[in-house]
Amino acid sequence: MTAISQAQKESTGQVQPRRQRRELSDRAILNLFIWPTLILLIAWNLFPLIYSLFLSFTDYSAIANKAPTWVGFQNYADILSDPQMWKYFATTGRYALVTVGMQTILGFSLAVLVQEKFKGSGLVTTLILVPMMLSPVVVGMFWKLMYNPSFGYFNFLLGFRNPSTAPEMLAGRFAGQPVPNLALWAVALVDIWMWTPFVMLLVLSGLKAIPDYLYEAAVIDRASSWFQFWRITVPQVMPLLMIAILFRTIEAFKSFDLVMGLTGGGPGDQTELIAVNLYRQAFLGQWRTGRASALAYIILIVIIAISNLYIRYLNQAKED
Amino acid sequence: MSRKLYLPILLIAAMLLLAACPSAAPAPAEPAAPADQPAAATEAPAEAPAADTSGIDELSILWAQWDPADYLQQVGNLYEEETGIKVNIVQEPWGSFFDLFATEMASQGDTWDMVVGDSQWLGQMATQGHYLDITNFLVDNGIKDTVVPATLVYYGEYPTGSGTYWAYPTEGDADGFAYRKDLFENPDEMAAFEKEFGYPLDIPQDYDQFMDIAKFFTRPDDGLYGVAIYTQKDYDALTMGYENTLFPFGADWKDADNNVMGVINSPEAVAAAEYYRELYDCCQAPGLSNAFFSEVNDAMISGQAAMGMNYFAFFPALVNPGTNPDYYDKMGFFQNPAGPSGERGAALGGQGLSVVSHISPERQQAALDFIKWFSQDDMQAKWAEFGGYTTNQAVFESEEFLNATPYNRAFAQTMQNVKDFWNIPEFGQLLEVAQRELSAYIVGGEGNAQDTMDRIAEEHDKILREAGYIQ
């Protein structure tokens, strides 16, 4: 295109749109990209968060044809003064403690074991990771079969052949007699089986990142293997291990699908974790939206408090 | 405050304002509490003077995802052939059926014209103005007198005894038992049973006989157990299962004035709980500690259980060679045995067909036209022929219906004695208490029946007082 024809087009206004586009400032382009994302975030994350906080101070049912009624802290007071709710929190605490504790010990041990290269180690590592790749509902369904007292593998491997004298894990009974918390430990065992590989994976990446020269220096100083483990391996892996523990603790407090698939919260309230009860109050014929929102916020506060403790420890570990 | 923050804050504030006004349409005229008082709902016209339905060429009905919904679709196809109006049955899995419908109603949605809803929903839907009041329509068109009276009470009437109807009883259902005829009619088994118990082995007439038979067939070494009964805690299964002993034992959830103290913890209710627990302890197929209809049917199909409790709607799978290849021709069915005083009773299942009040008057009229057509005797006969459990009295009593399947006779007997759980808006809270306590006692083996029923009575009493049902 010649300079003359370009000048002609400009004089006739034919390149006007192009000029307008050029006038879009960097700021405008930035806004064009940011605002759709921001609006989506506000609509899908921030708004529900704030709206549910508002609902937690109201008497409201999502299916009632009535506007929310402001009740102040009544829902919070009702929940915190209900002994049944404290029972569910205690059950959840026990569950979190056992599952996260066992996952940490087993995950760490497995990571140390598979860290060494051996023939087929890649395949073994992949197989160990399979449980955490499965859907919790599917895991619940097939563990239900494994726990079956008459044909399940679990009792068979333990050496029980007669169902009437065997443990019935999900019913919380042994030889027909009730065993306190047996069903809870049965669910915890499945959770441990499923999520230990997650801890192992994080610890493994931590182990692989430890520089060899630390061990070489320790060997030169004639440090024992035990000393190397406690003074090099554990401190070096600690930040990643703490992250794994943090994630698993948060997940343990939110455990829902596995429990619903295995026991539905029963027998009685043996496996009624707080998230299961939250679902029960929010849906399942009750639809106590205001109270359920308050409970959700209480759970959130508990999780944030625990997470804070972990993060403080994590920061401390990093500084050390 | 930074200017940049104004816009997001304004957006959030606008959303909150919008959300704080859940509906643009007027709320029901009457407040829901005490919830026994239905909202002032739209009254359906008896005859069709009203809206012009000529522009309507499709009707939509929401139901759960199961075989009867397919049968209703077949009925709908006939309606389309006759009138040109397409009837579309929308099926939703049981687990999310109520949640889906309830949330749609909360937003006064008109996605579906009708719903085949559970009896327990009646109070909530009526008091909150989501169902059309079809009392005049049913009475003036003579439809009210065509159905089994008990089904109209449980599937359609709210409050109970008010004579106000919100649904046309569509799928009758209740609990009964399936049993293995090959075991019951085996000469060796019959002789052995008679020798042990002193009377012939036959369909149990009362719960004492039922227990004898359950114990007789419990043989862990052979992989055979007396019963498969409901124990699931998730929603309502265990409570419904317990009702199958509660009602025949002469007890109920409440008296006529909604009192529960001394009623649900009466000696009869306690005895019913003890019986259910004994049945679970002695004779339940192993692994059924959280069992509902599919687990019970599985136990029958696998030959694990001699008798299985279930809703009649789930029995077709047991006589189908495709789903029950080994025992499909060996299945018999009977109604719940009588209690100690000879009383019969069964937990109610099934649903009624209701018109959604949020649709236009034209669509309401078109929906009522469909119900009027569907309620005719010959159409109900067709419905039963397809596999639906009709509640039509004439069809119900016909020999043709009674002999159509191996379970229809037991079903017809059962439907004369059905009773239901609470159907008030607070039923979910009441149910949660019953499920928790019964599960702990029956499945978990914790505590004793009297304490269990006392706790249920106390908590139910508290909920009902707070909601204003008991002064």
Boltz contact constraints between the chains, C-beta under 6 A:
constraints:
  - contact:
      token1: [A, 42]
      token2: [B, 11]
      max_distance: 6.0
  - contact:
      token1: [A, 47]
      token2: [B, 15]
      max_distance: 6.0
  - contact:
      token1: [A, 51]
      token2: [B, 19]
      max_distance: 6.0
  - contact:
      token1: [A, 62]
      token2: [B, 106]
      max_distance: 6.0
  - contact:
      token1: [A, 63]
      token2: [B, 102]
      max_distance: 6.0
  - contact:
      token1: [A, 63]
      token2: [B, 106]
      max_distance: 6.0
  - contact:
      token1: [A, 64]
      token2: [B, 128]
      max_distance: 6.0
  - contact:
      token1: [A, 65]
      token2: [B, 27]
      max_distance: 6.0
  - contact:
      token1: [A, 65]
      token2: [B, 28]
      max_distance: 6.0
  - contact:
      token1: [A, 65]
      token2: [B, 128]
      max_distance: 6.0
  - contact:
      token1: [A, 65]
      token2: [B, 129]
      max_distance: 6.0
  - contact:
      token1: [A, 67]
      token2: [B, 22]
      max_distance: 6.0
  - contact:
      token1: [A, 148]
      token2: [B, 287]
      max_distance: 6.0
  - contact:
      token1: [A, 149]
      token2: [B, 286]
      max_distance: 6.0
  - contact:
      token1: [A, 149]
      token2: [B, 287]
      max_distance: 6.0
  - contact:
      token1: [A, 150]
      token2: [B, 286]
      max_distance: 6.0
  - contact:
      token1: [A, 163]
      token2: [B, 220]
      max_distance: 6.0
  - contact:
      token1: [A, 163]
      token2: [B, 286]
      max_distance: 6.0
  - contact:
      token1: [A, 164]
      token2: [B, 220]
      max_distance: 6.0
  - contact:
      token1: [A, 170]
      token2: [B, 289]
      max_distance: 6.0
  - contact:
      token1: [A, 171]
      token2: [B, 289]
      max_distance: 6.0
  - contact:
      token1: [A, 171]
      token2: [B, 443]
      max_distance: 6.0
  - contact:
      token1: [A, 172]
      token2: [B, 444]
      max_distance: 6.0
  - contact:
      token1: [A, 173]
      token2: [B, 445]
      max_distance: 6.0
  - contact:
      token1: [A, 178]
      token2: [B, 444]
      max_distance: 6.0
  - contact:
      token1: [A, 178]
      token2: [B, 445]
      max_distance: 6.0
  - contact:
      token1: [A, 178]
      token2: [B, 446]
      max_distance: 6.0
  - contact:
      token1: [A, 263]
      token2: [B, 290]
      max_distance: 6.0
  - contact:
      token1: [A, 264]
      token2: [B, 233]
      max_distance: 6.0
  - contact:
      token1: [A, 264]
      token2: [B, 234]
      max_distance: 6.0
  - contact:
      token1: [A, 264]
      token2: [B, 290]
      max_distance: 6.0
  - contact:
      token1: [A, 265]
      token2: [B, 233]
      max_distance: 6.0
  - contact:
      token1: [A, 266]
      token2: [B, 233]
      max_distance: 6.0
  - contact:
      token1: [A, 266]
      token2: [B, 439]
      max_distance: 6.0
  - contact:
      token1: [A, 266]
      token2: [B, 443]
      max_distance: 6.0
  - contact:
      token1: [A, 267]
      token2: [B, 439]
      max_distance: 6.0
  - contact:
      token1: [A, 267]
      token2: [B, 443]
      max_distance: 6.0
  - contact:
      token1: [A, 267]
      token2: [B, 444]
      max_distance: 6.0
  - contact:
      token1: [A, 268]
      token2: [B, 439]
      max_distance: 6.0
  - contact:
      token1: [A, 268]
      token2: [B, 440]
      max_distance: 6.0
  - contact:
      token1: [A, 268]
      token2: [B, 444]
      max_distance: 6.0
  - contact:
      token1: [A, 268]
      token2: [B, 446]
      max_distance: 6.0
  - contact:
      token1: [A, 269]
      token2: [B, 436]
      max_distance: 6.0
  - contact:
      token1: [A, 283]
      token2: [B, 99]
      max_distance: 6.0
  - contact:
      token1: [A, 285]
      token2: [B, 428]
      max_distance: 6.0
  - contact:
      token1: [A, 285]
      token2: [B, 431]
      max_distance: 6.0
  - contact:
      token1: [A, 286]
      token2: [B, 428]
      max_distance: 6.0
  - contact:
      token1: [A, 286]
      token2: [B, 429]
      max_distance: 6.0
